[in-house]
Every structure is written in C-alpha cells, then in structure tokens.
C-alpha cells in the first residue's frame, strides 16, 4: 500500500508569497491537499480543526503571528513547521518554538527543496518502499528489482520501466508508482519522468538554460524547470555548473 499524500497548510497574508510556495509544492508526488490561509486567525483554526501533516507559516500576519499560533496550539501539538519571513531577526524565536526550518524571503528553489526534505524526514512513511515491482505484460509477469530501474516514463495508462537496456511496460500512473518508491532514491524530474539517482552520471546545462540528466546507460532525460528543486541537493560530483 502506498502512503497517503501529505496535507499542507500554507499561511501568508501576501497572495504572491502563498502562490510561490504552492507552485514549489505541486511537483512533489507526495503532496496532496494544500490548504491556504491569508491571516493568522484562519491559520490557527485550520491547525486546530484540519490538523495538516505540516505547515509553512509567515511570521508576521494580520491577526495572530506565526509565533503566537504555535503558542496557542502548543509546540507539542504542532505539525512540523517551516517559518517563512522577510526578517532575519525572527530566526532565534522560530527555532525556540521548535520550527523545523526557517526560510528567508526571497528564497531559491534549492533552499525550498531542502526545507521540504527536512519536513518529510519528520514524518514516517505509511509503509516501507518496495524492493521490487511486479509488472504484468500480457501473460508475462516481470519481477523487477527496484535498484535495477534506471528511469521510469509515463505512457498513457501505462509506465515504461527502463531496466538494463530493456523497456518493461507496467499498467499504472507515474504518480501512483512514484508514491511507492523511496523519495531519497527516485526523483521526479519531469511530469512524465522519474529517475533513479543512483543511475545518474551527471547533470548539465543544455540549450536555453535547460538542464539535462545523463544516466550511466547514456540515456538523457530533460529536467523540467518546475522540478529542478527536487534535484538541487545532489552532490557536486553529479552536476556540471548547475544551480
């Protein structure tokens, strides 16, 4: 059984700031419901009633501030929380309130990706990721070790598993399959592609500022701009001048 998607509260009185966070959350296949609040009182109500899995809170909002919200809910009853603010002087108070991370506006996608990974690390998975995928093609059943998969691409109501030069068709959606795999090993780099990080040889800039991942097999996979944050934390030995 794949884990349920995470629900997230995004609270900020500035609509563009909320949209920035939401746009960066959407590409993650592990994110489900995103609940918005444009003031502290509404954020407090949502945290008290809906109990999202984690939260992004602006520190200064109309009504209750982010710090006041934690004071009312209680640190022990808060979900993992990232404070988002334009002011550096709130950092100490944020960590005193047991914040998971602290984002200073304006932040880059790579920094947001790090904050999101820290949030996810605070939440247990509903079930461990599988060590193999059972793919049925007609009357043939393939037992595919997950570690052997180089990358996975969407193909309508099917996905194609690229394994050691072979292409194995498996019925199901890319999002559903990606939800079952280890997020530390498999990363979505495009709306129609997931790559195994262990199979990535390097990442480089190509034309028009785009990024492209080259796998050990020689396959080249385009990295969509919307998914760059997911691979931004790769070690420097995996990329060539990427930002």
PASEBA-1860 file (N, C-alpha, C; in nm, 3 decimals):
! residues 243
1> XXXXXXXX> 0.085/-0.119/0.000/0.000/0.000/0.000/0.088/0.124/0.000 ~ 0.060/0.219/-0.088/0.139/0.342/-0.094/0.094/0.435/0.016 ~ 0.186/0.521/0.066/0.149/0.613/0.172/0.051/0.717/0.123 ~ -0.036/0.763/0.215/-0.128/0.870/0.179/-0.048/0.997/0.154 ~ -0.094/1.082/0.059/-0.024/1.207/0.034/-0.034/1.299/0.156 ~ 0.066/1.385/0.171/0.069/1.476/0.283/-0.024/1.596/0.259 ~ -0.089/1.642/0.364/-0.165/1.766/0.358/-0.081/1.878/0.417 ~ -0.092/1.997/0.356/-0.003/2.108/0.392/-0.084/2.235/0.413
9> XXXXXXXX> -0.050/2.309/0.517/-0.105/2.443/0.537/-0.002/2.544/0.490 ~ -0.047/2.639/0.406/0.038/2.750/0.362/-0.029/2.878/0.408 ~ 0.030/2.945/0.506/-0.031/3.065/0.565/0.059/3.186/0.542 ~ 0.007/3.282/0.467/0.080/3.406/0.439/-0.023/3.508/0.393 ~ -0.013/3.631/0.441/-0.113/3.733/0.403/-0.089/3.789/0.263 ~ 0.026/3.756/0.202/0.054/3.802/0.066/0.027/3.689/-0.033 ~ -0.068/3.711/-0.123/-0.107/3.608/-0.220/0.010/3.561/-0.306 ~ 0.097/3.650/-0.358/0.211/3.602/-0.439/0.305/3.510/-0.358
17> XXXXXXXX> 0.321/3.538/-0.230/0.408/3.454/-0.147/0.347/3.315/-0.129 ~ 0.215/3.310/-0.109/0.148/3.180/-0.097/0.160/3.103/-0.228 ~ 0.141/3.172/-0.340/0.146/3.107/-0.471/0.286/3.053/-0.499 ~ 0.388/3.124/-0.457/0.527/3.078/-0.477/0.549/2.944/-0.406 ~ 0.505/2.935/-0.281/0.521/2.810/-0.206/0.440/2.699/-0.268 ~ 0.316/2.728/-0.305/0.229/2.626/-0.363/0.285/2.575/-0.495 ~ 0.336/2.665/-0.578/0.395/2.624/-0.706/0.515/2.532/-0.685 ~ 0.589/2.552/-0.577/0.704/2.467/-0.549/0.664/2.335/-0.484
25> XXXXXXXX> 0.548/2.332/-0.420/0.499/2.209/-0.359/0.436/2.115/-0.461 ~ 0.365/2.171/-0.559/0.284/2.091/-0.651/0.359/1.979/-0.721 ~ 0.484/2.000/-0.768/0.552/1.892/-0.840/0.579/1.767/-0.756 ~ 0.580/1.780/-0.624/0.611/1.665/-0.540/0.495/1.567/-0.539 ~ 0.516/1.442/-0.581/0.407/1.345/-0.583/0.357/1.308/-0.445 ~ 0.431/1.344/-0.341/0.390/1.311/-0.204/0.297/1.415/-0.144 ~ 0.275/1.527/-0.214/0.190/1.634/-0.162/0.047/1.615/-0.211 ~ -0.047/1.617/-0.118/-0.189/1.605/-0.152/-0.259/1.739/-0.137
33> XXXXXXXX> -0.346/1.750/-0.037/-0.424/1.872/-0.016/-0.335/1.986/0.032 ~ -0.352/2.103/-0.029/-0.283/2.224/0.014/-0.390/2.323/0.060 ~ -0.384/2.360/0.187/-0.484/2.449/0.246/-0.421/2.587/0.264 ~ -0.489/2.691/0.216/-0.436/2.826/0.224/-0.502/2.906/0.336 ~ -0.425/2.994/0.396/-0.477/3.090/0.493/-0.409/3.223/0.470 ~ -0.487/3.333/0.473/-0.428/3.465/0.448/-0.417/3.549/0.575 ~ -0.440/3.488/0.691/-0.421/3.558/0.818/-0.397/3.456/0.929 ~ -0.346/3.504/1.040/-0.310/3.415/1.148/-0.427/3.348/1.216
41> XXXXXXXX> -0.540/3.418/1.227/-0.657/3.359/1.292/-0.709/3.240/1.212 ~ -0.712/3.254/1.079/-0.757/3.144/0.994/-0.659/3.027/1.001 ~ -0.529/3.057/1.004/-0.430/2.951/1.014/-0.446/2.874/1.145 ~ -0.473/2.946/1.254/-0.495/2.880/1.383/-0.617/2.788/1.377 ~ -0.725/2.833/1.313/-0.844/2.750/1.302/-0.815/2.623/1.223 ~ -0.742/2.636/1.113/-0.709/2.520/1.030/-0.623/2.421/1.106 ~ -0.524/2.472/1.178/-0.436/2.384/1.254/-0.511/2.312/1.366 ~ -0.611/2.379/1.421/-0.688/2.320/1.530/-0.788/2.217/1.482
49> XXXXXXXX> -0.844/2.238/1.361/-0.953/2.153/1.313/-0.908/2.052/1.207 ~ -0.828/2.096/1.111/-0.790/2.009/0.999/-0.666/1.925/1.027 ~ -0.579/1.974/1.114/-0.457/1.904/1.152/-0.378/1.855/1.030 ~ -0.326/1.949/0.950/-0.242/1.911/0.834/-0.114/1.843/0.879 ~ -0.049/1.773/0.787/0.073/1.699/0.820/0.190/1.792/0.848 ~ 0.199/1.903/0.776/0.299/2.004/0.807/0.254/2.140/0.758 ~ 0.330/2.244/0.796/0.283/2.380/0.770/0.398/2.472/0.732 ~ 0.364/2.571/0.647/0.451/2.684/0.618/0.380/2.808/0.673
57> XXXXXXXX> 0.441/2.874/0.770/0.378/2.988/0.837/0.459/3.115/0.818 ~ 0.392/3.220/0.770/0.455/3.351/0.772/0.463/3.395/0.918 ~ 0.570/3.462/0.953/0.584/3.504/1.093/0.491/3.619/1.124 ~ 0.485/3.719/1.036/0.402/3.837/1.061/0.282/3.837/0.967 ~ 0.163/3.820/1.027/0.036/3.819/0.952/-0.067/3.898/1.030 ~ -0.174/3.946/0.962/-0.285/4.005/1.036/-0.343/3.903/1.134 ~ -0.388/3.950/1.248/-0.437/3.858/1.349/-0.319/3.799/1.423 ~ -0.323/3.670/1.448/-0.215/3.603/1.519/-0.090/3.594/1.433
65> XXXXXXXX> 0.026/3.613/1.493/0.152/3.591/1.421/0.183/3.442/1.420 ~ 0.279/3.403/1.339/0.317/3.263/1.335/0.362/3.212/1.470 ~ 0.437/3.294/1.542/0.484/3.254/1.675/0.368/3.245/1.774 ~ 0.273/3.336/1.764/0.156/3.331/1.853/0.070/3.208/1.825 ~ 0.063/3.168/1.699/-0.012/3.047/1.664/0.047/2.926/1.736 ~ 0.178/2.913/1.729/0.243/2.799/1.796/0.219/2.806/1.947 ~ 0.220/2.929/2.002/0.195/2.945/2.144/0.056/2.897/2.183 ~ -0.044/2.922/2.096/-0.181/2.881/2.127/-0.205/2.733/2.102
73> XXXXXXXX> -0.153/2.683/1.990/-0.171/2.541/1.960/-0.089/2.456/2.056 ~ 0.032/2.506/2.089/0.124/2.431/2.174/0.226/2.358/2.089 ~ 0.355/2.376/2.117/0.459/2.312/2.034/0.442/2.162/2.020 ~ 0.394/2.096/2.124/0.378/1.950/2.120/0.265/1.905/2.029 ~ 0.175/1.998/1.996/0.060/1.964/1.913/0.071/2.021/1.771 ~ 0.182/2.090/1.743/0.202/2.146/1.610/0.259/2.041/1.516 ~ 0.220/2.045/1.387/0.288/1.960/1.289/0.426/2.018/1.261 ~ 0.516/1.944/1.199/0.644/2.003/1.158/0.619/2.132/1.079
81> XXXXXXXX> 0.690/2.238/1.115/0.658/2.371/1.063/0.782/2.442/1.012 ~ 0.767/2.508/0.897/0.870/2.597/0.844/0.818/2.739/0.854 ~ 0.896/2.827/0.917/0.861/2.969/0.920/0.914/3.036/0.794 ~ 0.832/3.124/0.737/0.869/3.197/0.616/0.855/3.345/0.648 ~ 0.961/3.421/0.629/0.957/3.562/0.664/1.062/3.640/0.586 ~ 1.043/3.770/0.581/1.140/3.858/0.516/1.238/3.916/0.618 ~ 1.224/3.876/0.745/1.303/3.938/0.850/1.392/3.836/0.921 ~ 1.523/3.861/0.919/1.618/3.769/0.980/1.606/3.763/1.132
89> XXXXXXXX> 1.558/3.871/1.193/1.560/3.878/1.339/1.461/3.784/1.407 ~ 1.377/3.714/1.329/1.284/3.619/1.389/1.342/3.479/1.399 ~ 1.461/3.457/1.347/1.515/3.322/1.337/1.530/3.254/1.473 ~ 1.586/3.325/1.570/1.608/3.263/1.701/1.476/3.224/1.765 ~ 1.378/3.314/1.758/1.246/3.283/1.815/1.182/3.165/1.745 ~ 1.203/3.155/1.614/1.144/3.045/1.538/1.199/2.910/1.585 ~ 1.329/2.902/1.602/1.387/2.776/1.645/1.360/2.747/1.791 ~ 1.341/2.853/1.871/1.299/2.833/2.010/1.160/2.772/2.014
97> XXXXXXXX> 1.080/2.800/1.910/0.944/2.745/1.902/0.944/2.608/1.834 ~ 1.061/2.549/1.819/1.076/2.414/1.763/1.041/2.408/1.615 ~ 1.071/2.515/1.541/1.048/2.513/1.396/1.142/2.414/1.330 ~ 1.094/2.346/1.225/1.177/2.252/1.151/1.280/2.326/1.065 ~ 1.239/2.442/1.012/1.329/2.520/0.928/1.279/2.664/0.924 ~ 1.359/2.749/0.861/1.332/2.892/0.857/1.372/2.943/0.720 ~ 1.274/2.987/0.641/1.300/3.037/0.506/1.296/3.188/0.505 ~ 1.402/3.248/0.457/1.411/3.393/0.449/1.376/3.437/0.306
105> XXXXXXXX> 1.273/3.519/0.292/1.233/3.568/0.160/1.335/3.670/0.110 ~ 1.361/3.672/-0.021/1.320/3.574/-0.122/1.414/3.454/-0.117 ~ 1.359/3.335/-0.133/1.440/3.214/-0.126/1.444/3.147/-0.263 ~ 1.549/3.071/-0.285/1.566/3.000/-0.412/1.503/2.862/-0.404 ~ 1.478/2.801/-0.520/1.415/2.670/-0.524/1.495/2.566/-0.449 ~ 1.628/2.573/-0.460/1.712/2.475/-0.393/1.696/2.484/-0.242 ~ 1.685/2.605/-0.190/1.668/2.623/-0.046/1.531/2.571/-0.001 ~ 1.429/2.594/-0.083/1.296/2.543/-0.051/1.296/2.390/-0.051
113> XXXXXXXX> 1.365/2.331/-0.149/1.372/2.185/-0.157/1.433/2.126/-0.032 ~ 1.535/2.193/0.023/1.598/2.146/0.146/1.499/2.153/0.262 ~ 1.424/2.262/0.271/1.325/2.275/0.378/1.217/2.167/0.367 ~ 1.173/2.140/0.244/1.071/2.038/0.224/1.123/1.900/0.261 ~ 1.247/1.872/0.227/1.304/1.741/0.262/1.315/1.726/0.412 ~ 1.343/1.834/0.483/1.350/1.828/0.629/1.212/1.802/0.690 ~ 1.110/1.861/0.630/0.974/1.834/0.676/0.937/1.688/0.657 ~ 0.964/1.636/0.538/0.929/1.497/0.508/1.003/1.400/0.599
121> XXXXXXXX> 1.126/1.437/0.636/1.204/1.349/0.722/1.144/1.338/0.861 ~ 1.060/1.435/0.899/0.997/1.433/1.031/0.873/1.345/1.034 ~ 0.827/1.300/0.916/0.703/1.223/0.908/0.733/1.080/0.865 ~ 0.683/0.981/0.937/0.705/0.842/0.897/0.624/0.806/0.775 ~ 0.677/0.719/0.691/0.600/0.667/0.578/0.498/0.566/0.629 ~ 0.385/0.555/0.559/0.281/0.461/0.599/0.329/0.317/0.581 ~ 0.416/0.295/0.486/0.470/0.161/0.464/0.606/0.173/0.398 ~ 0.694/0.075/0.419/0.827/0.085/0.358/0.818/0.073/0.206
129> XXXXXXXX> 0.910/0.137/0.133/0.907/0.126/-0.013/0.938/-0.017/-0.056 ~ 0.883/-0.060/-0.170/0.906/-0.197/-0.216/1.048/-0.215/-0.266 ~ 1.096/-0.341/-0.263/1.228/-0.369/-0.319/1.219/-0.425/-0.460 ~ 1.097/-0.449/-0.507/1.078/-0.491/-0.646/0.938/-0.453/-0.692 ~ 0.922/-0.443/-0.824/0.793/-0.410/-0.885/0.747/-0.530/-0.967 ~ 0.623/-0.569/-0.949/0.565/-0.678/-1.027/0.492/-0.615/-1.146 ~ 0.548/-0.632/-1.265/0.493/-0.573/-1.387/0.437/-0.682/-1.477 ~ 0.311/-0.671/-1.510/0.246/-0.772/-1.595/0.229/-0.718/-1.736
137> XXXXXXXX> 0.284/-0.790/-1.832/0.271/-0.755/-1.974/0.209/-0.874/-2.045 ~ 0.080/-0.865/-2.071/0.010/-0.978/-2.130/0.012/-1.097/-2.036 ~ 0.064/-1.209/-2.082/0.071/-1.329/-1.999/0.204/-1.342/-1.925 ~ 0.292/-1.242/-1.942/0.424/-1.246/-1.880/0.425/-1.158/-1.755 ~ 0.481/-1.211/-1.647/0.495/-1.135/-1.522/0.643/-1.111/-1.497 ~ 0.680/-0.984/-1.487/0.819/-0.946/-1.461/0.835/-0.907/-1.314 ~ 0.937/-0.960/-1.250/0.971/-0.920/-1.114/1.097/-0.833/-1.124 ~ 1.076/-0.702/-1.113/1.183/-0.606/-1.142/1.241/-0.550/-1.012
145> XXXXXXXX> 1.367/-0.579/-0.980/1.429/-0.518/-0.862/1.431/-0.366/-0.877 ~ 1.385/-0.297/-0.776/1.376/-0.151/-0.783/1.513/-0.089/-0.809 ~ 1.617/-0.143/-0.747/1.751/-0.087/-0.765/1.804/-0.097/-0.906 ~ 1.745/-0.187/-0.989/1.791/-0.202/-1.127/1.725/-0.103/-1.223 ~ 1.620/-0.036/-1.177/1.548/0.058/-1.264/1.631/0.185/-1.282 ~ 1.654/0.224/-1.409/1.728/0.347/-1.437/1.636/0.468/-1.434 ~ 1.526/0.458/-1.506/1.428/0.565/-1.504/1.293/0.510/-1.547 ~ 1.191/0.588/-1.520/1.053/0.548/-1.548/0.986/0.662/-1.623
153> XXXXXXXX> 0.915/0.628/-1.731/0.845/0.732/-1.805/0.697/0.698/-1.818 ~ 0.617/0.803/-1.825/0.474/0.787/-1.840/0.439/0.754/-1.984 ~ 0.340/0.664/-2.001/0.295/0.626/-2.136/0.144/0.601/-2.132 ~ 0.070/0.709/-2.117/-0.076/0.696/-2.111/-0.119/0.630/-1.982 ~ -0.192/0.518/-1.992/-0.236/0.446/-1.873/-0.128/0.349/-1.826 ~ -0.012/0.354/-1.887/0.100/0.268/-1.850/0.220/0.354/-1.811 ~ 0.320/0.288/-1.751/0.453/0.347/-1.737/0.552/0.249/-1.800 ~ 0.664/0.302/-1.845/0.770/0.219/-1.902/0.887/0.218/-1.804
161> XXXXXXXX> 0.924/0.098/-1.759/1.040/0.082/-1.672/1.162/0.057/-1.758 ~ 1.261/0.143/-1.748/1.385/0.127/-1.824/1.485/0.055/-1.735 ~ 1.516/-0.069/-1.771/1.598/-0.155/-1.687/1.705/-0.223/-1.772 ~ 1.830/-0.186/-1.755/1.940/-0.253/-1.823/1.923/-0.263/-1.974 ~ 1.878/-0.157/-2.036/1.859/-0.157/-2.181/1.724/-0.212/-2.225 ~ 1.646/-0.267/-2.133/1.513/-0.319/-2.166/1.405/-0.217/-2.130 ~ 1.291/-0.228/-2.197/1.175/-0.146/-2.164/1.062/-0.239/-2.124 ~ 1.017/-0.226/-1.999/0.913/-0.313/-1.946/0.789/-0.229/-1.920
169> XXXXXXXX> 0.679/-0.268/-1.983/0.554/-0.195/-1.970/0.481/-0.239/-1.843 ~ 0.430/-0.142/-1.770/0.359/-0.171/-1.644/0.237/-0.082/-1.637 ~ 0.121/-0.141/-1.615/-0.002/-0.063/-1.611/-0.012/0.015/-1.481 ~ -0.038/0.144/-1.491/-0.049/0.231/-1.375/0.001/0.370/-1.406 ~ -0.028/0.464/-1.318/0.015/0.602/-1.340/0.153/0.626/-1.281 ~ 0.224/0.722/-1.338/0.358/0.755/-1.288/0.350/0.809/-1.145 ~ 0.251/0.890/-1.118/0.236/0.947/-0.984/0.214/0.839/-0.880 ~ 0.125/0.744/-0.910/0.096/0.637/-0.816/0.219/0.553/-0.788
177> XXXXXXXX> 0.293/0.519/-0.893/0.414/0.439/-0.875/0.520/0.517/-0.798 ~ 0.538/0.644/-0.833/0.640/0.725/-0.766/0.611/0.737/-0.617 ~ 0.483/0.739/-0.580/0.446/0.749/-0.439/0.493/0.629/-0.358 ~ 0.511/0.514/-0.424/0.551/0.394/-0.352/0.703/0.382/-0.338 ~ 0.777/0.457/-0.417/0.923/0.443/-0.420/0.990/0.534/-0.318 ~ 1.112/0.501/-0.282/1.187/0.581/-0.187/1.217/0.719/-0.245 ~ 1.173/0.823/-0.175/1.194/0.960/-0.223/1.342/0.998/-0.222 ~ 1.424/0.927/-0.144/1.566/0.958/-0.142/1.641/0.892/-0.257
185> XXXXXXXX> 1.576/0.798/-0.327/1.641/0.727/-0.438/1.582/0.765/-0.573 ~ 1.451/0.789/-0.578/1.383/0.818/-0.704/1.325/0.958/-0.699 ~ 1.361/1.038/-0.800/1.319/1.178/-0.804/1.248/1.208/-0.934 ~ 1.137/1.276/-0.925/1.064/1.318/-1.045/1.133/1.441/-1.102 ~ 1.173/1.433/-1.228/1.244/1.544/-1.292/1.162/1.608/-1.404 ~ 1.050/1.548/-1.433/0.962/1.597/-1.539/0.825/1.539/-1.510 ~ 0.720/1.601/-1.562/0.586/1.547/-1.534/0.569/1.406/-1.588 ~ 0.655/1.364/-1.681/0.643/1.231/-1.738/0.767/1.145/-1.715
193> XXXXXXXX> 0.854/1.184/-1.618/0.976/1.105/-1.597/1.020/1.108/-1.451 ~ 1.063/0.990/-1.402/1.123/0.974/-1.270/1.257/0.905/-1.291 ~ 1.363/0.951/-1.223/1.494/0.890/-1.241/1.543/0.831/-1.109 ~ 1.624/0.725/-1.122/1.692/0.665/-1.008/1.824/0.741/-0.989 ~ 1.839/0.811/-0.877/1.957/0.894/-0.856/2.086/0.814/-0.862 ~ 2.079/0.687/-0.823/2.199/0.604/-0.827/2.246/0.578/-0.969 ~ 2.160/0.600/-1.066/2.194/0.577/-1.206/2.232/0.705/-1.280 ~ 2.230/0.819/-1.209/2.263/0.947/-1.273/2.414/0.964/-1.278
201> XXXXXXXX> 2.466/0.983/-1.399/2.609/1.007/-1.417/2.643/1.153/-1.391 ~ 2.570/1.244/-1.455/2.590/1.386/-1.432/2.470/1.464/-1.481 ~ 2.463/1.589/-1.438/2.357/1.682/-1.480/2.425/1.805/-1.536 ~ 2.378/1.852/-1.651/2.445/1.965/-1.716/2.344/2.058/-1.781 ~ 2.385/2.183/-1.800/2.305/2.279/-1.875/2.310/2.243/-2.023 ~ 2.195/2.258/-2.089/2.190/2.241/-2.234/2.134/2.371/-2.292 ~ 2.074/2.367/-2.407/2.029/2.490/-2.473/1.920/2.561/-2.395 ~ 1.919/2.694/-2.408/1.817/2.781/-2.349/1.810/2.769/-2.198
209> XXXXXXXX> 1.922/2.734/-2.134/1.925/2.728/-1.989/1.859/2.606/-1.928 ~ 1.816/2.512/-2.012/1.754/2.391/-1.959/1.860/2.300/-1.896 ~ 1.812/2.207/-1.812/1.901/2.109/-1.751/1.868/1.970/-1.806 ~ 1.969/1.885/-1.809/1.952/1.751/-1.861/2.034/1.653/-1.777 ~ 1.970/1.543/-1.737/2.039/1.439/-1.662/2.086/1.331/-1.758 ~ 2.213/1.293/-1.747/2.267/1.183/-1.825/2.285/1.063/-1.731 ~ 2.225/0.951/-1.769/2.232/0.832/-1.687/2.354/0.749/-1.724 ~ 2.388/0.654/-1.640/2.505/0.570/-1.665/2.493/0.494/-1.796
217> XXXXXXXX> 2.370/0.466/-1.839/2.347/0.394/-1.964/2.366/0.483/-2.086 ~ 2.375/0.614/-2.063/2.385/0.709/-2.174/2.255/0.779/-2.205 ~ 2.145/0.732/-2.147/2.016/0.797/-2.170/2.019/0.939/-2.115 ~ 1.955/1.030/-2.187/1.950/1.171/-2.146/1.805/1.209/-2.118 ~ 1.782/1.262/-1.997/1.647/1.295/-1.952/1.639/1.444/-1.923 ~ 1.544/1.511/-1.985/1.526/1.655/-1.962/1.473/1.677/-1.821 ~ 1.524/1.781/-1.755/1.476/1.820/-1.623/1.391/1.945/-1.638 ~ 1.263/1.933/-1.610/1.171/2.045/-1.622/1.204/2.152/-1.519
225> XXXXXXXX> 1.181/2.277/-1.554/1.206/2.387/-1.460/1.125/2.370/-1.332 ~ 1.004/2.317/-1.345/0.917/2.301/-1.229/0.967/2.195/-1.131 ~ 1.061/2.111/-1.177/1.107/2.002/-1.092/1.254/2.016/-1.052 ~ 1.316/2.130/-1.084/1.458/2.146/-1.054/1.487/2.138/-0.905 ~ 1.394/2.188/-0.823/1.420/2.189/-0.679/1.443/2.049/-0.625 ~ 1.381/1.951/-0.688/1.392/1.814/-0.638/1.532/1.757/-0.652 ~ 1.609/1.808/-0.749/1.744/1.754/-0.770/1.853/1.853/-0.731 ~ 1.814/1.967/-0.675/1.911/2.072/-0.646/2.012/2.033/-0.539
233> XXXXXXXX> 1.976/1.937/-0.453/2.066/1.900/-0.344/2.160/1.785/-0.380 ~ 2.164/1.743/-0.506/2.258/1.639/-0.546/2.402/1.683/-0.522 ~ 2.488/1.591/-0.495/2.629/1.622/-0.471/2.694/1.686/-0.592 ~ 2.800/1.759/-0.570/2.866/1.831/-0.679/2.926/1.737/-0.781 ~ 2.946/1.608/-0.745/3.002/1.515/-0.842/2.897/1.469/-0.942 ~ 2.772/1.511/-0.920/2.666/1.468/-1.012/2.630/1.578/-1.112 ~ 2.687/1.696/-1.101/2.644/1.803/-1.193/2.762/1.883/-1.243 ~ 2.733/1.961/-1.347/2.834/2.048/-1.406/2.782/2.190/-1.409
241> XXX> 2.811/2.267/-1.306/2.773/2.407/-1.303/2.625/2.432/-1.287 ~ 2.551/2.338/-1.229/2.408/2.357/-1.213/2.381/2.443/-1.091 ~ 2.268/2.517/-1.096/2.227/2.598/-0.984/2.085/2.565/-0.949
END
